[in-house]
Amino acid sequence: MTTETPTRVCSCDACVDGGHYPSYAYPTPRMNRVVKAMWTKSLRDGDFDQGTFYLTSRDADGHEKHCCLGVLCVIADVPRTLKEVNDPGWDADGGGGDGAPARYAYGIEGSTGTLPSSLAHDADLQSPNPNIPELRDRANLSMDLTTLNDSEEFTFDQIADIIDYFL
């Protein structure tokens, strides 16, 4: 039995395995179009300040910052509870890595870093932290939305473009 490999698109030296594979070879499942349209519009409209490490964090003045996934939680109206820096369990899940004294936990699971699984399911996403297999880092590892938001420092506009194109 032979296994077919997809046709290579290029043979540049930067490719770890000698070539890129076209995105149609291993397509990412498509998310709900209505949810996607609302989410990308919200990311682009400038009503949300971008934050990192948590879905939504709140500073001492009450100002909220959201990661790209946190924006989806807000527009989907997922129930949330405020977790203060002195609440039990604060240090157990990483504490205030972004320097914020409080953050929100969403849904029944109390998600603070990725989507509640029920929201991911309702939006037809493949996971609570959607992976984009077509996007690779320098080590040729696929990237997810939290990596793009937190580590790679993509803007909300850039993330919205990625969501539109790949999800």
Secondary structure, DSSP 4 states (H G I P E B T S, - for coil): -----PPPS---TT-TTSS---GGGSPPPPPPHHHHHHHHHHHHSS-S-B-SSSSEEE-TTS-EEE-HHHHHHHHTT--EEEEETTSTTTGGGT--TTS-SEEEEETTTTBSSS--HHHHHHTT-SSSS-EEEEEE-TTS-EEEHHIIIIIS---HHHHHHHHHHH-
